[in-house]
Amino acid sequence: MKKNKKSSSNLKWFFTVIILSFILSIIFSFISTSVITDLSIIPAFLVLILVILLGVVFDIIGVAVTVASESDFHAKASKKLPGSKTSLKLIKNSAKVANICADVIGDVAGVLSGSISALISMKITEKLNMDFNIQFIISAIVASLTIGGKALGKGIAQSYSTEIVGFVGKRIRFFFNDKK
């Protein structure tokens, strides 16, 4: 009985993640490509950097939630510190939170940065009348920044997990009816 319930819950989560990823991908892709198409090269690069940073930041949150200690937040919750109850909820659901932050948002940001870099490379090639496709270079730079940022972020997340989860808990506590 318990195994069936767990299996059903996992299947429900599987479909939830797929649908959420699909919806976020459509929304972010539409917005970013619409915005990037109308921007010149420098502002387009700034949007690209923002998308890369978004992926890195959410990866940091995902890792921090998985390594943070509940005991730190039990003490804070007993003192009724703002966001501590929400932080506890995040830690207790760390697998799902990490999945949404690192996988769903992080991977959508990765795909999005690839699309944006393709649009930027087309703009550069067109503007400079280049025969050479610069997409390979821009893609390599984007991949390096993303992977390097996430590698650096994992160390930060492990070292400052309590602070990061506490910060996130304070910011999203209103969604969890944790007004204190």
Buried (B, 14 or more C-beta within 10 A) or exposed (E): EEEEEEEEEEEEEEEBBEEBBEEBBEEBBEEBBEBBEEBEEEEBBEBBBBBBBBBBBBBBBBBBBBBBEEEBBEEBBEEEBBBBBBBBBBBEEBEBBBBBBBBBBBBBBBBBBBBBBBBBBBBBBEEEEEEEEBBEEBBEEBBEBBEEBBEEBBEBBBEBBBEBBBBBBBEBBEEBEBEE
